Amino acid sequence: MHATHDGGWRDSSGFDEQKLNAVWTRPLGDGGLTLRLAGSNLDQQTAGFIIGEDAYRDPAIARSNPDPDAYRDARSFRFAAQYLDEAGHDYRAYLRSSRMDFLQHFLLGQPFEENGQDSGGLMYKAAAVPFAGGEMMLGFDAEIAQSFLLQFQNEPTTGGPPAANAIRPAGRHYDYDVHSLVLAGYAQWRRELSSQWALEAGLRLENARYDYDNGMIDGNTDENGAACPGGCLYSRPSDRSDDFTNLAPRIGLVWRIDDAVTGYLSLARGFRAPEATELYRLQRQQAIADLDSERVDAAELGLRWRTATGALDIALFHMDKQDVILRDSAGFNVSGGGTRHYGLEYQGDWSFAESWSVSANGTFARHEYDFTAAVEQGEQITSGNDIDTAPHGIHAFRLLRESSRLEAELEWLYVGSYWANAANTARYDGHDLTNLRVTARPREAWSLTFRVINPFDAAYADRADFAFGDFRYFPGRGRAYFLELGWRKD
């Protein structure tokens, strides 16, 4: 059980959060049963963007909140049961529920949104069996869900140009339910080719079906059917059903160079079916979103090194994404975007002396657009440009001193510079931060932790972008001290 109260370092930005996690296990028959229960509750005041180039460097502006009435309340629950028998068969079932309501302070008119989902699923993974000179494992997943979304606005829109205000009427904008069913089957196969080489292959077939029920008048009128000048912004499609079937193959080659070093090559395809909001939360004159599943083709070449005192993972990767879903210059949800990603990722740790260790992880990468188009708000995307808010480098380094009663960690985090807009004309310089944590355990079940976040009080932005002709930032927290008392009984 975990509870947090934080008054917030920016104006009107505090939150209260409670989390519960419980696990119960026991032998049952020729296997073991595990039950898991998790729940969370969040009551948050939300802080919005601050505006102006380098505004995050001014302490007074960084602590300000231009949207003091913004909030987010969210609740979630999950119950899961797993039974694993001695033969290796794995049976799982789960129930999930979530609710969230918040103020869309970032939109003209500041509408409210309420959404939620209730779902349940079954998962089965069979024990591996001999097949084609190797071992085959089969599995099956199924999930049924019911979700809803309501967006409404209490007052007429003000604060923008008259034409923009007129297309955002008061009242309900969206009010719909979606019933969904996802069925998937998969197979994984591995064959030892020699004492050093192994071949792996996998295949997943998945079908997702949505049944959408609009609870309002179809089209882009207000909730009573009255038209806006030039058409209202929010558009509601007629009741409909949509199906998406995807096949994802994978093949890999593993090379055991020696007892400590393993190399591998992997080729795979992934996918993402459109989300309900992309299909049914439309704008302007769009009546149907004819979308395809997003696809990604990925290649990875890696090396793993393991010894008694250290470990290192290095991977070169290349990914191409197709049919990326975006909102075009007409405000329509469309497929057809593309992106390209390539670079190197690493993760390692080393115990260089008794009680002392270091660890590091990060990436050197390029993330580029692979299409040219004008998109929402008139922003121009050009093939070959960097994807906005995607730095070339992200790195973390940690020095750890650990004993039975005391643990201390010094952490350095680095985020490289990146473009703040898709046109690649506005840039954020990046930042690096330091954090310190010391944990004492005076008794076996008790711990006392002292943390210093950003001890050098560096000015930085958690996120920077450029929109509507100006820079916008979520400023990062300055120097802060935390004291935690913990109790845990195994």
C-alpha angles and dihedrals in degrees: 000000000000131000127184132188116185122173090203127242092238123062113281093356105118127127143192118211134178126188131186126193124174131172127190124183135178139158114264125182110314093340145032134274123213124188121193129190125186133172138167139187125194127188106180138173106213125221118209136211121298113221132226137059111294090355089146089068092066107081094207094051093042091056094047124097117207090193106050093161095056117115144166125204117185135172130183139178133186132179120184135178125196129187119188117183129203092258091061100255110147120205122184136175130178145179123204136184132177137174131185136173126179146155115258092220091165093068131074108260090024097237122197123240131203120184139162147163137207117193144162133192148181127215128187130183118183125216115263116269132190113272134162094344093312140056127286127200122191129196143178133202129190131177133176121192144174119203136174139194130195124181119181140162124211101200137032114273118266135163098063137076112299093249092052092047093050095058093053105069126187119255130048118347100176132009115166145139127214126198112198137186124192121189123179139170127189143179132202123194133185131182129184107226094183140333088288106029132063133175122214131188136174140180132191125189116192136177123192121189126189125194108194124198118189112210094195142051112300119245135032103305128112117274092274095050097259115143124235122223103278092000130301119276098237117070127191120201123217120262109289147152127233132193129197123187120186136179120204118190128186134186128182141179122209124199119192100204093181139325092291105035131059128176127196144182121203132185117187146159123217133184144194122203114219116272121242091248090055091051102041109020095080134163140218116344097345110123099171131026104214096196134168128209115269113246133200127193112200137186123190131184114188149169128209123196124187131179136153091267104032152017134203133186121187125176135178112206141185125186133180118194121199134188091023109184116237142155110253130213090275091056093251124141104236141165122229106087121125137195136187126210129184138156146091131298126193140182128177147152134194132192098210097172140005108299092356128104142156130209134187138181136170149116141254106202150145121222113191140176113246098195140053121229146126109251139186117324090019095284114157120224116197124192110253095029118124115259107254118256090017111121121203092228136036118171141169129191125187132188113199132192112188135180135154093273105023136044126180128181131186114195132192120192126190129191115182127222120280143180113267095207137037092244088063094229101116123054140195114212097220126229147228127220139192127213131184129202130181122182124188124191108199090172133020096256098035132075135180117200129191117192131185114195117201095350092185090055094233116188111233144142124245085205134006129188140157120231139148089018099303144076118264126194143185096211119222123240118267126220110328136171126213131187118194131187115199137186126188130173116195 
